[in-house]
Amino acid sequence: LACRADGDPPPSTRCARDGGPPRARGSRAVSRADAGRYVCRATNKHGSAVRSIVVTVECECRRC
């Protein structure tokens, strides 16, 4: 899950699940266990902005 924001100066961003630690960036397999509420936060010297999203994972295979 990518967290992007624009600002001056450019903000630092992080995305965490249910208040947990940020996940490592990069691609990986997604499973139903990854579903849930995520919070993305962008911060710079002027303040911060927060966006909360809910991620659902659907699977067409029979192994899920």
SEFIZA-3560 file (N, C-alpha, C; in Angstrom, 3 decimals):
REM SEFIZA-3560
<numar><xx>0.856</xx><yy>-1.163</yy><zz>0.000</zz><atom>N</atom></numar>
<numar><xx>0.000</xx><yy>0.000</yy><zz>0.000</zz><atom>CA</atom></numar>
<numar><xx>0.902</xx><yy>1.226</yy><zz>0.000</zz><atom>C</atom></numar>
<numar><xx>0.799</xx><yy>2.018</yy><zz>-1.054</zz><atom>N</atom></numar>
<numar><xx>1.646</xx><yy>3.197</yy><zz>-1.181</zz><atom>CA</atom></numar>
<numar><xx>0.953</xx><yy>4.413</yy><zz>-0.581</zz><atom>C</atom></numar>
<numar><xx>1.708</xx><yy>5.209</yy><zz>0.122</zz><atom>N</atom></numar>
<numar><xx>1.214</xx><yy>6.448</yy><zz>0.720</zz><atom>CA</atom></numar>
<numar><xx>1.971</xx><yy>7.587</yy><zz>0.051</zz><atom>C</atom></numar>
<numar><xx>1.253</xx><yy>8.451</yy><zz>-0.674</zz><atom>N</atom></numar>
<numar><xx>1.886</xx><yy>9.553</yy><zz>-1.389</zz><atom>CA</atom></numar>
<numar><xx>1.278</xx><yy>10.877</yy><zz>-0.960</zz><atom>C</atom></numar>
<numar><xx>2.113</xx><yy>11.917</yy><zz>-0.912</zz><atom>N</atom></numar>
<numar><xx>1.631</xx><yy>13.249</yy><zz>-0.564</zz><atom>CA</atom></numar>
<numar><xx>2.562</xx><yy>14.289</yy><zz>-1.171</zz><atom>C</atom></numar>
<numar><xx>2.008</xx><yy>15.457</yy><zz>-1.494</zz><atom>N</atom></numar>
<numar><xx>2.787</xx><yy>16.578</yy><zz>-1.995</zz><atom>CA</atom></numar>
<numar><xx>2.823</xx><yy>17.672</yy><zz>-0.939</zz><atom>C</atom></numar>
<numar><xx>3.901</xx><yy>18.429</yy><zz>-0.908</zz><atom>N</atom></numar>
<numar><xx>4.004</xx><yy>19.534</yy><zz>0.032</zz><atom>CA</atom></numar>
<numar><xx>5.320</xx><yy>20.256</yy><zz>-0.134</zz><atom>C</atom></numar>
<numar><xx>5.463</xx><yy>21.383</yy><zz>0.557</zz><atom>N</atom></numar>
<numar><xx>6.700</xx><yy>22.153</yy><zz>0.527</zz><atom>CA</atom></numar>
<numar><xx>7.051</xx><yy>22.539</yy><zz>1.953</zz><atom>C</atom></numar>
<numar><xx>8.033</xx><yy>21.917</yy><zz>2.553</zz><atom>N</atom></numar>
<numar><xx>8.907</xx><yy>20.901</yy><zz>1.994</zz><atom>CA</atom></numar>
<numar><xx>8.174</xx><yy>19.565</yy><zz>1.817</zz><atom>C</atom></numar>
<numar><xx>8.727</xx><yy>18.694</yy><zz>0.957</zz><atom>N</atom></numar>
<numar><xx>8.083</xx><yy>17.401</yy><zz>0.735</zz><atom>CA</atom></numar>
<numar><xx>7.902</xx><yy>16.650</yy><zz>2.056</zz><atom>C</atom></numar>
<numar><xx>6.701</xx><yy>16.129</yy><zz>2.291</zz><atom>N</atom></numar>
<numar><xx>6.465</xx><yy>15.424</yy><zz>3.555</zz><atom>CA</atom></numar>
<numar><xx>7.021</xx><yy>14.009</yy><zz>3.556</zz><atom>C</atom></numar>
<numar><xx>7.304</xx><yy>13.522</yy><zz>4.758</zz><atom>N</atom></numar>
<numar><xx>7.610</xx><yy>12.106</yy><zz>4.922</zz><atom>CA</atom></numar>
<numar><xx>6.261</xx><yy>11.397</yy><zz>5.063</zz><atom>C</atom></numar>
<numar><xx>6.176</xx><yy>10.175</yy><zz>4.600</zz><atom>N</atom></numar>
<numar><xx>4.915</xx><yy>9.427</yy><zz>4.661</zz><atom>CA</atom></numar>
<numar><xx>5.135</xx><yy>8.057</yy><zz>5.271</zz><atom>C</atom></numar>
<numar><xx>4.063</xx><yy>7.549</yy><zz>5.863</zz><atom>N</atom></numar>
<numar><xx>4.090</xx><yy>6.166</yy><zz>6.347</zz><atom>CA</atom></numar>
<numar><xx>2.667</xx><yy>5.657</yy><zz>6.391</zz><atom>C</atom></numar>
<numar><xx>2.540</xx><yy>4.367</yy><zz>6.216</zz><atom>N</atom></numar>
<numar><xx>1.238</xx><yy>3.724</yy><zz>6.234</zz><atom>CA</atom></numar>
<numar><xx>1.330</xx><yy>2.531</yy><zz>7.179</zz><atom>C</atom></numar>
<numar><xx>0.377</xx><yy>2.422</yy><zz>8.096</zz><atom>N</atom></numar>
<numar><xx>0.400</xx><yy>1.338</yy><zz>9.079</zz><atom>CA</atom></numar>
<numar><xx>-0.992</xx><yy>0.737</yy><zz>9.195</zz><atom>C</atom></numar>
<numar><xx>-1.061</xx><yy>-0.508</yy><zz>9.535</zz><atom>N</atom></numar>
<numar><xx>-2.324</xx><yy>-1.196</yy><zz>9.717</zz><atom>CA</atom></numar>
<numar><xx>-2.738</xx><yy>-1.135</yy><zz>11.186</zz><atom>C</atom></numar>
<numar><xx>-3.938</xx><yy>-0.654</yy><zz>11.442</zz><atom>N</atom></numar>
<numar><xx>-4.506</xx><yy>-0.642</yy><zz>12.794</zz><atom>CA</atom></numar>
<numar><xx>-3.534</xx><yy>-0.109</yy><zz>13.847</zz><atom>C</atom></numar>
<numar><xx>-2.784</xx><yy>0.939</yy><zz>13.515</zz><atom>N</atom></numar>
<numar><xx>-1.848</xx><yy>1.510</yy><zz>14.471</zz><atom>CA</atom></numar>
<numar><xx>-0.575</xx><yy>0.704</yy><zz>14.639</zz><atom>C</atom></numar>
<numar><xx>-0.387</xx><yy>-0.331</yy><zz>13.821</zz><atom>N</atom></numar>
<numar><xx>0.812</xx><yy>-1.157</yy><zz>13.906</zz><atom>CA</atom></numar>
<numar><xx>1.998</xx><yy>-0.498</yy><zz>13.227</zz><atom>C</atom></numar>
<numar><xx>3.137</xx><yy>-1.172</yy><zz>13.173</zz><atom>N</atom></numar>
<numar><xx>4.342</xx><yy>-0.606</yy><zz>12.566</zz><atom>CA</atom></numar>
<numar><xx>4.202</xx><yy>-0.527</yy><zz>11.046</zz><atom>C</atom></numar>
<numar><xx>4.935</xx><yy>0.385</yy><zz>10.397</zz><atom>N</atom></numar>
<numar><xx>4.912</xx><yy>0.454</yy><zz>8.935</zz><atom>CA</atom></numar>
<numar><xx>5.422</xx><yy>-0.845</yy><zz>8.332</zz><atom>C</atom></numar>
<numar><xx>4.880</xx><yy>-1.207</yy><zz>7.183</zz><atom>N</atom></numar>
<numar><xx>5.346</xx><yy>-2.412</yy><zz>6.491</zz><atom>CA</atom></numar>
<numar><xx>6.474</xx><yy>-2.063</yy><zz>5.545</zz><atom>C</atom></numar>
<numar><xx>7.311</xx><yy>-3.041</yy><zz>5.269</zz><atom>N</atom></numar>
<numar><xx>8.393</xx><yy>-2.833</yy><zz>4.311</zz><atom>CA</atom></numar>
<numar><xx>7.806</xx><yy>-2.582</yy><zz>2.929</zz><atom>C</atom></numar>
<numar><xx>8.435</xx><yy>-1.683</yy><zz>2.194</zz><atom>N</atom></numar>
<numar><xx>7.956</xx><yy>-1.395</yy><zz>0.841</zz><atom>CA</atom></numar>
<numar><xx>8.427</xx><yy>-2.478</yy><zz>-0.103</zz><atom>C</atom></numar>
<numar><xx>7.732</xx><yy>-2.616</yy><zz>-1.205</zz><atom>N</atom></numar>
<numar><xx>8.085</xx><yy>-3.609</yy><zz>-2.203</zz><atom>CA</atom></numar>
<numar><xx>6.891</xx><yy>-4.487</yy><zz>-2.503</zz><atom>C</atom></numar>
<numar><xx>7.038</xx><yy>-5.275</yy><zz>-3.525</zz><atom>N</atom></numar>
<numar><xx>5.912</xx><yy>-6.130</yy><zz>-3.901</zz><atom>CA</atom></numar>
<numar><xx>6.006</xx><yy>-7.463</yy><zz>-3.162</zz><atom>C</atom></numar>
<numar><xx>4.845</xx><yy>-8.005</yy><zz>-2.853</zz><atom>N</atom></numar>
<numar><xx>4.770</xx><yy>-9.321</yy><zz>-2.230</zz><atom>CA</atom></numar>
<numar><xx>3.377</xx><yy>-9.858</yy><zz>-2.479</zz><atom>C</atom></numar>
<numar><xx>3.194</xx><yy>-11.117</yy><zz>-2.232</zz><atom>N</atom></numar>
<numar><xx>1.874</xx><yy>-11.722</yy><zz>-2.406</zz><atom>CA</atom></numar>
<numar><xx>0.924</xx><yy>-11.165</yy><zz>-1.355</zz><atom>C</atom></numar>
<numar><xx>-0.313</xx><yy>-10.931</yy><zz>-1.755</zz><atom>N</atom></numar>
<numar><xx>-1.337</xx><yy>-10.408</yy><zz>-0.855</zz><atom>CA</atom></numar>
<numar><xx>-2.284</xx><yy>-11.538</yy><zz>-0.487</zz><atom>C</atom></numar>
<numar><xx>-2.681</xx><yy>-11.595</yy><zz>0.770</zz><atom>N</atom></numar>
<numar><xx>-3.621</xx><yy>-12.622</yy><zz>1.220</zz><atom>CA</atom></numar>
<numar><xx>-4.792</xx><yy>-11.963</yy><zz>1.942</zz><atom>C</atom></numar>
<numar><xx>-5.799</xx><yy>-12.733</yy><zz>2.262</zz><atom>N</atom></numar>
<numar><xx>-6.941</xx><yy>-12.192</yy><zz>2.992</zz><atom>CA</atom></numar>
<numar><xx>-6.540</xx><yy>-11.639</yy><zz>4.359</zz><atom>C</atom></numar>
<numar><xx>-5.444</xx><yy>-12.129</yy><zz>4.910</zz><atom>N</atom></numar>
<numar><xx>-4.963</xx><yy>-11.640</yy><zz>6.204</zz><atom>CA</atom></numar>
<numar><xx>-4.519</xx><yy>-10.172</yy><zz>6.119</zz><atom>C</atom></numar>
<numar><xx>-4.282</xx><yy>-9.662</yy><zz>4.917</zz><atom>N</atom></numar>
<numar><xx>-3.868</xx><yy>-8.272</yy><zz>4.735</zz><atom>CA</atom></numar>
<numar><xx>-5.048</xx><yy>-7.303</yy><zz>4.750</zz><atom>C</atom></numar>
<numar><xx>-6.262</xx><yy>-7.810</yy><zz>4.735</zz><atom>N</atom></numar>
<numar><xx>-7.441</xx><yy>-6.943</yy><zz>4.756</zz><atom>CA</atom></numar>
<numar><xx>-7.548</xx><yy>-6.243</yy><zz>6.107</zz><atom>C</atom></numar>
<numar><xx>-8.106</xx><yy>-5.047</yy><zz>6.105</zz><atom>N</atom></numar>
<numar><xx>-8.322</xx><yy>-4.322</yy><zz>7.352</zz><atom>CA</atom></numar>
<numar><xx>-8.203</xx><yy>-2.828</yy><zz>7.158</zz><atom>C</atom></numar>
<numar><xx>-8.209</xx><yy>-2.098</yy><zz>8.256</zz><atom>N</atom></numar>
<numar><xx>-8.121</xx><yy>-0.637</yy><zz>8.221</zz><atom>CA</atom></numar>
<numar><xx>-6.652</xx><yy>-0.221</yy><zz>8.275</zz><atom>C</atom></numar>
<numar><xx>-6.280</xx><yy>0.678</yy><zz>7.391</zz><atom>N</atom></numar>
<numar><xx>-4.933</xx><yy>1.223</yy><zz>7.319</zz><atom>CA</atom></numar>
<numar><xx>-4.999</xx><yy>2.733</yy><zz>7.501</zz><atom>C</atom></numar>
<numar><xx>-3.965</xx><yy>3.300</yy><zz>8.111</zz><atom>N</atom></numar>
<numar><xx>-3.868</xx><yy>4.734</yy><zz>8.304</zz><atom>CA</atom></numar>
<numar><xx>-2.590</xx><yy>5.218</yy><zz>7.632</zz><atom>C</atom></numar>
<numar><xx>-2.734</xx><yy>6.193</yy><zz>6.722</zz><atom>N</atom></numar>
<numar><xx>-1.579</xx><yy>6.789</yy><zz>6.058</zz><atom>CA</atom></numar>
<numar><xx>-1.403</xx><yy>8.202</yy><zz>6.600</zz><atom>C</atom></numar>
<numar><xx>-0.167</xx><yy>8.549</yy><zz>6.957</zz><atom>N</atom></numar>
<numar><xx>0.118</xx><yy>9.858</yy><zz>7.551</zz><atom>CA</atom></numar>
<numar><xx>1.253</xx><yy>10.523</yy><zz>6.765</zz><atom>C</atom></numar>
<numar><xx>1.056</xx><yy>11.787</yy><zz>6.424</zz><atom>N</atom></numar>
<numar><xx>2.082</xx><yy>12.608</yy><zz>5.775</zz><atom>CA</atom></numar>
<numar><xx>2.438</xx><yy>13.737</yy><zz>6.730</zz><atom>C</atom></numar>
<numar><xx>3.735</xx><yy>13.961</yy><zz>6.941</zz><atom>N</atom></numar>
<numar><xx>4.177</xx><yy>14.961</yy><zz>7.919</zz><atom>CA</atom></numar>
<numar><xx>5.340</xx><yy>15.791</yy><zz>7.366</zz><atom>C</atom></numar>
<numar><xx>5.256</xx><yy>17.114</yy><zz>7.567</zz><atom>N</atom></numar>
<numar><xx>6.393</xx><yy>17.993</yy><zz>7.329</zz><atom>CA</atom></numar>
<numar><xx>6.397</xx><yy>19.049</yy><zz>8.427</zz><atom>C</atom></numar>
<numar><xx>7.255</xx><yy>20.079</yy><zz>8.319</zz><atom>N</atom></numar>
<numar><xx>7.390</xx><yy>21.051</yy><zz>9.400</zz><atom>CA</atom></numar>
<numar><xx>6.132</xx><yy>21.887</yy><zz>9.608</zz><atom>C</atom></numar>
<numar><xx>5.205</xx><yy>21.872</yy><zz>8.664</zz><atom>N</atom></numar>
<numar><xx>3.968</xx><yy>22.645</yy><zz>8.782</zz><atom>CA</atom></numar>
<numar><xx>2.833</xx><yy>21.864</yy><zz>9.438</zz><atom>C</atom></numar>
<numar><xx>3.017</xx><yy>20.570</yy><zz>9.624</zz><atom>N</atom></numar>
<numar><xx>1.967</xx><yy>19.764</yy><zz>10.255</zz><atom>CA</atom></numar>
<numar><xx>1.855</xx><yy>18.396</yy><zz>9.626</zz><atom>C</atom></numar>
<numar><xx>0.671</xx><yy>17.804</yy><zz>9.779</zz><atom>N</atom></numar>
<numar><xx>0.466</xx><yy>16.456</yy><zz>9.243</zz><atom>CA</atom></numar>
<numar><xx>-0.959</xx><yy>16.316</yy><zz>8.721</zz><atom>C</atom></numar>
<numar><xx>-1.123</xx><yy>15.337</yy><zz>7.854</zz><atom>N</atom></numar>
<numar><xx>-2.435</xx><yy>14.984</yy><zz>7.318</zz><atom>CA</atom></numar>
<numar><xx>-2.573</xx><yy>13.473</yy><zz>7.433</zz><atom>C</atom></numar>
<numar><xx>-3.773</xx><yy>13.018</yy><zz>7.760</zz><atom>N</atom></numar>
<numar><xx>-4.013</xx><yy>11.588</yy><zz>7.965</zz><atom>CA</atom></numar>
<numar><xx>-5.190</xx><yy>11.154</yy><zz>7.109</zz><atom>C</atom></numar>
<numar><xx>-5.074</xx><yy>9.980</yy><zz>6.521</zz><atom>N</atom></numar>
<numar><xx>-6.166</xx><yy>9.395</yy><zz>5.753</zz><atom>CA</atom></numar>
<numar><xx>-6.297</xx><yy>7.942</yy><zz>6.177</zz><atom>C</atom></numar>
<numar><xx>-7.508</xx><yy>7.547</yy><zz>6.486</zz><atom>N</atom></numar>
<numar><xx>-7.790</xx><yy>6.171</yy><zz>6.883</zz><atom>CA</atom></numar>
<numar><xx>-8.541</xx><yy>5.485</yy><zz>5.743</zz><atom>C</atom></numar>
<numar><xx>-8.122</xx><yy>4.274</yy><zz>5.406</zz><atom>N</atom></numar>
<numar><xx>-8.791</xx><yy>3.517</yy><zz>4.349</zz><atom>CA</atom></numar>
<numar><xx>-9.017</xx><yy>2.089</yy><zz>4.817</zz><atom>C</atom></numar>
<numar><xx>-10.013</xx><yy>1.439</yy><zz>4.226</zz><atom>N</atom></numar>
<numar><xx>-10.282</xx><yy>0.034</yy><zz>4.510</zz><atom>CA</atom></numar>
<numar><xx>-9.928</xx><yy>-0.764</yy><zz>3.262</zz><atom>C</atom></numar>
<numar><xx>-9.100</xx><yy>-1.775</yy><zz>3.436</zz><atom>N</atom></numar>
<numar><xx>-8.666</xx><yy>-2.636</yy><zz>2.340</zz><atom>CA</atom></numar>
<numar><xx>-9.381</xx><yy>-3.967</yy><zz>2.445</zz><atom>C</atom></numar>
<numar><xx>-9.979</xx><yy>-4.405</yy><zz>1.341</zz><atom>N</atom></numar>
<numar><xx>-10.573</xx><yy>-5.740</yy><zz>1.282</zz><atom>CA</atom></numar>
<numar><xx>-9.788</xx><yy>-6.553</yy><zz>0.268</zz><atom>C</atom></numar>
<numar><xx>-9.713</xx><yy>-7.840</yy><zz>0.489</zz><atom>N</atom></numar>
<numar><xx>-8.996</xx><yy>-8.742</yy><zz>-0.412</zz><atom>CA</atom></numar>
<numar><xx>-9.971</xx><yy>-9.816</yy><zz>-0.850</zz><atom>C</atom></numar>
<numar><xx>-10.164</xx><yy>-9.912</yy><zz>-2.155</zz><atom>N</atom></numar>
<numar><xx>-11.024</xx><yy>-10.940</yy><zz>-2.723</zz><atom>CA</atom></numar>
<numar><xx>-10.150</xx><yy>-11.941</yy><zz>-3.459</zz><atom>C</atom></numar>
<numar><xx>-10.578</xx><yy>-13.174</yy><zz>-3.472</zz><atom>N</atom></numar>
<numar><xx>-9.786</xx><yy>-14.232</yy><zz>-4.096</zz><atom>CA</atom></numar>
<numar><xx>-10.679</xx><yy>-15.110</yy><zz>-4.952</zz><atom>C</atom></numar>
<numar><xx>-10.239</xx><yy>-15.385</yy><zz>-6.175</zz><atom>N</atom></numar>
<numar><xx>-10.995</xx><yy>-16.260</yy><zz>-7.058</zz><atom>CA</atom></numar>
<numar><xx>-10.497</xx><yy>-17.700</yy><zz>-6.988</zz><atom>C</atom></numar>
<numar><xx>-9.365</xx><yy>-17.902</yy><zz>-6.378</zz><atom>N</atom></numar>
<numar><xx>-8.820</xx><yy>-19.261</yy><zz>-6.322</zz><atom>CA</atom></numar>
<numar><xx>-9.466</xx><yy>-20.067</yy><zz>-5.191</zz><atom>C</atom></numar>
<numar><xx>-9.299</xx><yy>-21.338</yy><zz>-5.201</zz><atom>N</atom></numar>
<numar><xx>-9.893</xx><yy>-22.205</yy><zz>-4.166</zz><atom>CA</atom></numar>
<numar><xx>-8.948</xx><yy>-22.392</yy><zz>-2.983</zz><atom>C</atom></numar>
<numar><xx>-7.728</xx><yy>-21.847</yy><zz>-3.047</zz><atom>N</atom></numar>
<numar><xx>-6.761</xx><yy>-22.024</yy><zz>-1.981</zz><atom>CA</atom></numar>
<numar><xx>-6.826</xx><yy>-20.949</yy><zz>-0.911</zz><atom>C</atom></numar>
<numar><xx>-7.647</xx><yy>-19.929</yy><zz>-1.078</zz><atom>N</atom></numar>
<numar><xx>-7.695</xx><yy>-18.818</yy><zz>-0.116</zz><atom>CA</atom></numar>
<numar><xx>-8.513</xx><yy>-19.163</yy><zz>1.112</zz><atom>C</atom></numar>
//
